[in-house]
Amino acid sequence: MTSVRAPERTAVPPPPDPPFPFRQFIVKMHGRCNLACRYCYLYEGPDDTWRTRPATASPAVLGRTADRVAEHARAHDLTALSLVLHGGEPLLAGADTLARFTDLVRDRVPASCAVHPTVQTNATLLTERRLAVLARHGIRVGISLDGGLPTHNARRTDRAGRPSWPAASRGARLLADRFPEAYAGILLVVDPATDPVETYESLLALRPPALDLLLPHGNWAAPPPHWGSTGAPYGDWLCAVFDRWWSSGRRETRVRLFEECIALLLGLPAATESLGLAPFDAVVVETDGAIEQVDSLKSCYEGAAETGLDVFRHGFDEALRHPGIAARQAGAASLAARCRACPLLSVCGGGHYAHRYRAGHGFENPSVYCADLQRFIRHVARRLPADTSGERSAS
């Protein structure tokens, strides 16, 4: 394993006083995956600290994590929190383990705090029994796919090089047919090499209640595929899907990125990791109990997500004081001067934090997707005046 790099030094504004509490707790139930997707930033990227961690979170780690979540909820009078059961592929830990841990958190948080659990899976291990267990314990299921056709998922293979699509599509359809109440939606990473409208419509066939469209994790040191200094291929892709979704009357499914962009353009509150200036409120617990920042930072350099904290010795309030988390809660003050002067600041928010990284300069830079975000946001803004005048006056 390569040595861990020293953290990038950038000017970090003081954190808000008091800092905003965490409301999203991402718990690594299993640290390995049954697929070998060739583009995976976690297992194929610059950070390979996963190799030295246990494959599965132990009962001791899960028990202490539940204690710490409850402690944080109690200290900040949280009325609701999101519990994200993650991996790797979390179902490798077993549906019963996910259910027991969810019940443990519910039992330990104050009765006034609602726990909203979700598992994010590649869908290949979904069976009727596992889905029944998850549904019975109120765990919603989010699926990660590259599209709704076999050709879209050609790079998502198992470790023997076999296609994952047959098992994944079977799991997705089982979820939609038999357990629609547990269906959280589909997460898709944008690929400009695919036809945007075909990709969107192929996913509709899997009947997701919501779509999350994410830009692939790239930065100035390691630009994303199809990226260049001119043009906006990712923005163009998003605009094409937006037009298709908008023309349908937005009734086919929710697309969170689009809804959040519209809300921000209308001056309404919105919270997303990719847009806006809302303070970030997510934290990760690794399989060994380490408290970390979100995994997307691992696409930048080895050790970028580390805090030096763990659930056995530290509470989540200590993580709130970490410089990286403080920077993500400081709003516009943590952004590059060019971003602060941009008229799209309140909507763009500088883009995803990990996409701002430049080797030797840290994260105080515009997003590597700056042109794409401008293309997309301006396109959405042009569609609004004629179609949302009623919404605007009502708000």
FENQUIJO-V67488 format. One record per residue. N is the residue number from 0. PHI is phi as a letter, one per 30 degrees, with the letter a starting at -180 (none if undefined). OMEGA is omega as a letter, one per 40 degrees, with the letter a starting at -180 (999 if undefined). Layout:
[[N | PHI | OMEGA] [N | PHI | OMEGA]]
This chain:
[[0 | none | i] [1 | d | a] [2 | d | a] [3 | d | i] [4 | d | i] [5 | d | a] [6 | d | i] [7 | d | a] [8 | c | i] [9 | b | i] [10 | d | a] [11 | c | i] [12 | d | i] [13 | d | i] [14 | d | i] [15 | d | a] [16 | b | e] [17 | d | i] [18 | d | i] [19 | d | a] [20 | d | i] [21 | d | i] [22 | b | i] [23 | b | a] [24 | c | a] [25 | c | a] [26 | c | i] [27 | d | i] [28 | d | i] [29 | b | a] [30 | c | i] [31 | b | a] [32 | b | i] [33 | d | i] [34 | c | i] [35 | b | a] [36 | d | a] [37 | d | a] [38 | c | a] [39 | d | a] [40 | d | a] [41 | d | a] [42 | c | i] [43 | c | a] [44 | c | a] [45 | d | a] [46 | c | i] [47 | c | i] [48 | d | i] [49 | d | a] [50 | d | a] [51 | c | a] [52 | c | i] [53 | d | a] [54 | d | a] [55 | b | i] [56 | d | a] [57 | d | i] [58 | e | i] [59 | d | i] [60 | d | a] [61 | d | i] [62 | d | a] [63 | d | i] [64 | d | i] [65 | e | i] [66 | d | a] [67 | d | i] [68 | d | i] [69 | d | i] [70 | e | a] [71 | d | i] [72 | d | a] [73 | d | a] [74 | d | a] [75 | c | i] [76 | h | i] [77 | d | i] [78 | c | i] [79 | a | i] [80 | b | i] [81 | c | i] [82 | c | a] [83 | c | a] [84 | d | a] [85 | b | i] [86 | b | e] [87 | h | i] [88 | c | a] [89 | d | a] [90 | d | i] [91 | d | i] [92 | d | a] [93 | j | i] [94 | d | a] [95 | d | i] [96 | d | i] [97 | d | a] [98 | d | a] [99 | d | a] [100 | d | i] [101 | e | i] [102 | d | i] [103 | d | i] [104 | d | i] [105 | d | a] [106 | d | a] [107 | c | i] [108 | d | i] [109 | e | a] [110 | d | a] [111 | d | a] [112 | c | i] [113 | d | i] [114 | c | a] [115 | c | a] [116 | c | i] [117 | b | i] [118 | c | i] [119 | c | a] [120 | b | i] [121 | d | i] [122 | i | a] [123 | d | a] [124 | c | i] [125 | d | i] [126 | b | a] [127 | d | a] [128 | d | a] [129 | d | i] [130 | d | i] [131 | d | i] [132 | d | a] [133 | d | a] [134 | d | a] [135 | d | a] [136 | c | i] [137 | i | a] [138 | c | i] [139 | d | a] [140 | c | i] [141 | c | a] [142 | c | i] [143 | c | i] [144 | b | i] [145 | c | a] [146 | l | a] [147 | c | i] [148 | b | i] [149 | e | a] [150 | d | i] [151 | d | a] [152 | c | a] [153 | d | a] [154 | d | i] [155 | c | a] [156 | c | i] [157 | d | a] [158 | d | i] [159 | c | i] [160 | i | a] [161 | d | a] [162 | d | i] [163 | c | a] [164 | e | a] [165 | e | a] [166 | d | a] [167 | d | a] [168 | d | i] [169 | d | i] [170 | d | a] [171 | d | a] [172 | d | i] [173 | d | i] [174 | d | a] [175 | d | a] [176 | d | a] [177 | c | a] [178 | b | a] [179 | e | a] [180 | d | a] [181 | c | a] [182 | d | i] [183 | d | a] [184 | k | a] [185 | b | i] [186 | c | a] [187 | b | i] [188 | c | a] [189 | d | i] [190 | b | a] [191 | d | i] [192 | d | i] [193 | c | i] [194 | d | a] [195 | d | a] [196 | d | i] [197 | d | a] [198 | d | i] [199 | e | a] [200 | d | i] [201 | d | i] [202 | d | i] [203 | e | i] [204 | d | i] [205 | c | i] [206 | h | i] [207 | d | i] [208 | d | a] [209 | a | i] [210 | b | i] [211 | c | i] [212 | c | a] [213 | c | i] [214 | d | a] [215 | d | a] [216 | d | i] [217 | b | i] [218 | a | a] [219 | d | i] [220 | d | i] [221 | b | a] [222 | d | i] [223 | d | i] [224 | e | i] [225 | i | a] [226 | d | i] [227 | b | a] [228 | d | i] [229 | b | a] [230 | i | a] [231 | b | a] [232 | d | i] [233 | d | i] [234 | d | i] [235 | d | a] [236 | d | a] [237 | d | i] [238 | d | i] [239 | d | i] [240 | d | i] [241 | e | a] [242 | d | i] [243 | d | i] [244 | d | a] [245 | d | a] [246 | d | i] [247 | d | a] [248 | i | i] [249 | h | a] [250 | c | a] [251 | d | i] [252 | a | i] [253 | d | i] [254 | b | a] [255 | d | a] [256 | e | a] [257 | d | a] [258 | d | a] [259 | d | i] [260 | d | i] [261 | d | a] [262 | e | a] [263 | d | i] [264 | d | i] [265 | d | i] [266 | i | a] [267 | c | i] [268 | d | i] [269 | a | a] [270 | b | i] [271 | a | a] [272 | d | a] [273 | c | a] [274 | b | i] [275 | i | a] [276 | c | i] [277 | d | a] [278 | d | a] [279 | d | a] [280 | b | a] [281 | c | i] [282 | b | a] [283 | c | i] [284 | c | a] [285 | d | a] [286 | d | i] [287 | c | i] [288 | j | i] [289 | d | i] [290 | c | a] [291 | b | i] [292 | d | a] [293 | d | a] [294 | e | a] [295 | e | i] [296 | d | a] [297 | d | i] [298 | d | a] [299 | c | i] [300 | a | a] [301 | d | i] [302 | i | a] [303 | d | a] [304 | c | a] [305 | d | i] [306 | b | a] [307 | i | a] [308 | c | i] [309 | a | a] [310 | d | a] [311 | d | a] [312 | c | a] [313 | b | i] [314 | c | a] [315 | d | i] [316 | d | i] [317 | d | i] [318 | d | i] [319 | d | a] [320 | c | i] [321 | d | a] [322 | e | a] [323 | d | i] [324 | d | i] [325 | e | i] [326 | d | a] [327 | d | i] [328 | c | a] [329 | c | i] [330 | i | a] [331 | d | a] [332 | d | a] [333 | c | a] [334 | c | i] [335 | d | a] [336 | e | i] [337 | d | i] [338 | d | a] [339 | d | a] [340 | c | a] [341 | d | i] [342 | d | i] [343 | c | a] [344 | e | a] [345 | d | i] [346 | c | a] [347 | d | a] [348 | i | a] [349 | i | a] [350 | i | a] [351 | d | a] [352 | e | a] [353 | d | a] [354 | d | i] [355 | c | a] [356 | d | i] [357 | b | a] [358 | e | i] [359 | i | a] [360 | b | i] [361 | i | a] [362 | c | a] [363 | d | a] [364 | b | i] [365 | d | i] [366 | d | i] [367 | d | i] [368 | c | a] [369 | e | a] [370 | d | i] [371 | d | a] [372 | d | i] [373 | d | i] [374 | e | a] [375 | d | a] [376 | d | i] [377 | d | i] [378 | d | i] [379 | d | a] [380 | d | i] [381 | d | a] [382 | d | a] [383 | d | a] [384 | e | a] [385 | d | a] [386 | c | a] [387 | b | i] [388 | e | i] [389 | d | i] [390 | d | a] [391 | d | a] [392 | d | i] [393 | d | a] [394 | d | 999]]
